[in-house]
């Protein structure tokens, strides 16, 4: 337990812009729950709209300063947020402040009130803003990256740029947590709302192989690649029906239109947001990831924990760290440290990793690229070999255990307490 000098628990503040659907928002809530035995934990958010994650039993404060458009409004927003966050820190006598994402990191770094400041980098896109990176490395006591890859990229990009260069020692990485016990519990719940997963529904759909992915409707997820690869696969399904299940928030208008144009709308289900995605994972056969940017793909790691093999693009960053053994990981990092080069598919510890995918949106049904063909081929490699599917799924489950909650708490507390940093 992290104790103050007077014997009470230290006060930990977790700052997130919102708690809507998103990877680092989920990590924020999970972190609050995991650290409650050790700290007096408070969550502070800027905007309470579209709250998705369950925060029952957690202390959450909204300061009511939502995002606005325009440079002037954005600048004024930073000032307003800083004023309210500084006041909150002083009133609560916060000991440690850990922020999630760039907008929260900016405010956290500008509101030091005797607290230890930890700025969290939870996606590769955060690295693209050099002004932000300079601020975080200069003002924070630690810059916590959610993967080895992000920390390495920060050094490669900014290792010669002041003030990052002289403060690179502040950089650390801690993988996001995977609550394997909770996943197994929730995965056991029945599915009654997806016909091809409901064993009571009858019909040939119950025999279909299901390919699943979880993520919001966002260009960084590369869904056009996934849909086109699925289109190629279902033209020759190998004797069994195929279905694609996409779970996540957003309209998916472009994706739905592409499915209609390709004639596969009846084989693709856009399920929307689901509080319990694990029960759908458990009844699927394979997890797909087509992202160009990630950070640490929590949903993919959770699917692996549910026993699903994965076929993933070498997104910046995370998939190669999840799937590859240490020697293969280091070899690929030497070959392609910036996640830019194509490479041959690599069979890893729970799935197949293939080269990075194009970031340019392409929902043209007449445009089927070599990347899409390669993606379909990697999926086919597993679909055509039942024994390999079973073994890879078991390996995926074992691999996910290495990212369990206990290891996360131990590593994170060292950063929060400043052990060695």
Secondary structure by P-SEA (a helix, b strand, c coil): cccccccccbbbbbbbccccccaaaaaaaaaaaaaccccbbbbbbccccccccccccbbbbbccccccccaaaaaaaaaaaaaaaaaaaaaacccbbbbccaaaaaaaaaccccbbbbbbbccccccccaaaaaaaaacccccccccaaaaaaaaaacccccccccccccbbbbccccaaaaaaaaaacccccccccccccccccccbbbbbcccccccccaaaaaaaaaaaaacccccbbbbbbbbccccaaaaaaaaaaaccccccccccccccaaaaaaacccccccccccccaaaaaaaaaabbbbbbcccccccccccccaaaaaaaaaacccccccccccccccbbbbcccccccccccccccaaaaaaaaaaaaaaacaaaaaaaaaaaaaaaaaacaaaaaaaaaaaaacccc
